[in-house]
Amino acid sequence: MKKLLIITLLLSLTSMVQAQPMKIGWQDLEGKVEPYQDPFADLTDDQLYNLSVYGRISEMQRLYPDYELTEGMLQEAEDAKAQLIAENVDIDYMFAQREIIIKKREKAALVTNDLLADREIEMSGYMLALEFDKGTVSEFLLVPTIGACSHKPVPPANQLIFVKAKTPVAAGSPFMPIKITGTLRITPEVKDLYLVDGNKKITMSYSLDNAIVEPYIATH
């Protein structure tokens, strides 16, 4: 009888553990990618700025040969180039690597974490409402930072979750901090989203239907 009680208790505890949603963070959504060396990561902010200045003006000269650049712009480009050379930055190599790195970053942004597919998860972020109905929201994007997609650049696809709430949520602010709980699906798709500042085409990798949505209060 005692043994039966112990087994029943263990099974009950196992069931309780399995019923608990997995608490995850934004980094958990990123899939594994083949490591690559990003030469731009080793540059200082000033070097990145000088590289962008020289690259932008050089590109204007190449694409628009009839456009008369000002003396100030030409001098700015020369000063940027001279500074980069003085600091042993290989300008030609950096420009050659630019497109390669861009493509690798784009690929990394689309890779999902397949281990989270169809798992019950719990995570926090900010609600970016897509539609309002008398002050409530039923569909929204969960984004990692305030202003993402709206006032700031769109995050990578694997950092966006399209959420359909189980019950409409009263939206207290445009970017309300919330906690969501539900089954995470890997559903790569592109949507035309009508946001406050206009229409945007956004690529997202994850979705959550019938989600439980609660206000999020950070604890330290």
C-alpha positions in Angstrom: 0.0 0.0 0.0 2.8 2.4 0.9 4.6 1.6 -2.4 1.5 2.3 -4.3 1.1 5.7 -2.5 4.7 6.6 -3.4 4.2 5.7 -7.1 1.0 7.7 -7.2 2.7 10.7 -5.6 5.6 10.5 -8.1 3.3 10.3 -11.0 1.3 13.2 -9.7 4.5 15.3 -9.3 5.6 14.4 -12.8 2.3 15.5 -14.2 2.5 18.8 -12.3 6.0 19.5 -13.6 5.0 18.7 -17.2 1.9 20.9 -16.9 4.1 23.9 -16.0 4.9 26.1 -19.0 8.6 26.5 -19.9 9.8 30.0 -19.0 11.9 31.4 -21.9 13.6 34.6 -22.9 14.2 36.2 -26.3 17.5 34.6 -26.8 15.9 31.2 -26.6 14.0 32.0 -29.8 17.1 32.2 -31.8 18.1 29.1 -33.7 21.6 27.6 -34.0 23.6 29.0 -36.9 27.0 28.2 -38.2 29.5 30.5 -36.5 31.0 33.2 -38.7 33.6 35.9 -38.2 32.1 39.4 -38.4 35.0 41.8 -39.0 32.7 44.8 -38.3 32.3 43.7 -34.7 36.0 44.5 -34.1 35.7 48.1 -35.3 35.2 51.0 -32.9 32.1 53.4 -33.3 34.4 56.0 -34.8 35.8 53.5 -37.4 32.3 52.4 -38.3 31.2 56.0 -38.7 34.2 56.8 -40.9 33.6 53.7 -43.0 30.0 54.6 -43.5 30.9 58.2 -44.5 33.6 57.1 -47.0 31.4 54.3 -48.4 28.3 56.6 -48.8 30.1 59.3 -50.6 32.1 56.9 -52.8 28.9 55.1 -53.7 27.3 58.5 -54.7 30.3 59.2 -57.0 30.0 55.8 -58.6 26.2 55.8 -59.1 25.7 59.4 -59.9 28.8 60.6 -61.8 27.0 63.7 -63.0 26.0 64.8 -59.5 28.3 67.5 -58.2 29.4 66.8 -54.7 30.3 69.7 -52.5 33.9 70.4 -51.4 32.8 69.7 -47.9 31.5 66.2 -48.7 34.6 65.3 -50.7 36.9 66.5 -47.9 34.8 64.6 -45.3 35.3 61.4 -47.4 39.0 62.0 -47.7 39.4 62.7 -44.0 37.5 59.5 -43.1 39.6 57.5 -45.5 42.8 58.9 -44.1 41.8 58.1 -40.6 40.9 54.5 -41.4 44.2 54.0 -43.2 46.1 55.5 -40.2 44.3 53.0 -38.0 45.1 50.0 -40.3 41.5 49.4 -41.3 41.5 47.5 -44.7 38.8 49.5 -46.4 38.5 47.4 -49.6 38.3 44.2 -47.5 35.5 45.7 -45.3 33.5 46.7 -48.4 34.0 43.2 -49.9 32.8 41.6 -46.7 29.7 43.9 -46.3 27.3 42.0 -48.6 28.5 38.6 -47.3 27.9 39.7 -43.6 24.5 41.2 -44.5 23.4 37.9 -46.0 24.7 35.9 -43.1 22.9 38.2 -40.6 19.7 37.9 -42.6 20.0 34.1 -42.6 20.6 34.0 -38.8 17.5 36.2 -38.3 15.3 33.6 -39.9 16.6 30.5 -38.0 14.2 29.3 -35.4 14.6 27.1 -32.3 12.9 23.9 -33.3 13.1 22.6 -29.7 10.4 25.1 -28.8 7.9 24.0 -31.5 4.5 23.2 -30.0 5.8 23.7 -26.4 3.8 25.4 -23.7 5.9 28.5 -22.9 5.8 31.6 -20.8 7.6 34.8 -21.6 7.5 38.5 -21.3 7.8 41.4 -23.7 5.9 44.4 -25.0 2.5 44.4 -26.8 2.4 46.1 -30.1 -1.4 46.3 -30.8 -2.5 45.7 -34.3 -6.2 46.6 -33.9 -8.2 48.2 -31.2 -11.9 47.4 -30.4 -13.3 49.8 -27.8 -10.0 50.0 -26.0 -9.3 46.2 -26.1 -6.9 44.2 -28.2 -7.2 40.6 -29.5 -4.3 40.4 -31.9 -0.9 41.9 -31.4 2.8 41.4 -31.9 5.0 40.5 -28.9 8.2 42.5 -29.4 11.4 42.5 -27.3 11.8 46.3 -26.9 9.7 49.4 -26.6 9.1 51.0 -29.9 10.1 48.0 -32.0 8.4 47.9 -35.5 6.8 51.3 -34.8 9.3 54.0 -33.9 12.4 51.7 -34.1 13.6 49.2 -36.7 11.8 45.9 -37.1 13.4 43.1 -35.1 14.6 39.9 -36.8 11.9 37.5 -37.7 12.9 35.1 -34.9 12.3 37.9 -32.4 8.7 38.5 -33.3 5.6 36.5 -32.1 2.2 37.0 -33.6 -0.3 36.6 -30.7 -4.0 35.9 -30.6 -5.3 36.4 -27.1 -7.7 34.0 -25.5 -9.8 36.9 -24.3 -9.5 40.6 -25.4 -7.0 42.6 -23.4 -7.4 46.1 -22.2 -4.4 48.0 -23.6 -3.2 50.5 -21.1 -0.4 51.9 -23.4 0.9 51.5 -26.9 3.7 49.3 -25.7 2.4 47.7 -22.6 4.7 45.2 -20.8 3.0 41.8 -20.6 3.5 38.2 -20.0 2.1 35.6 -22.3 1.4 31.9 -21.8 0.4 29.3 -24.4 1.6 26.9 -27.1 4.3 28.3 -29.3 4.1 27.5 -33.0 6.8 27.9 -35.6 4.9 29.6 -38.5 7.2 31.7 -40.7 5.1 34.2 -42.7 5.1 37.7 -44.0 2.2 40.0 -43.0 1.2 43.5 -44.1 0.6 45.2 -40.8 -1.3 48.5 -40.5 0.4 50.3 -37.6 0.1 53.8 -36.3 2.7 55.3 -38.6 1.5 53.4 -41.7 1.6 50.1 -43.5 4.7 47.8 -43.0 5.5 44.4 -44.4 6.9 42.4 -41.5 8.4 38.9 -41.4 7.8 36.8 -38.3 8.7 33.3 -37.3 6.5 32.4 -34.4 2.8 32.6 -33.4 0.7 31.9 -30.3 -3.0 31.2 -30.5 -5.5 31.3 -27.6 -2.8 32.9 -25.4 -3.3 33.9 -21.8 -2.1 37.5 -21.5 -1.3 39.2 -18.2 0.4 42.5 -17.2 4.1 42.0 -16.5 5.8 43.5 -13.5 9.5 43.0 -13.3 10.9 41.6 -10.1 14.5 42.1 -8.9 
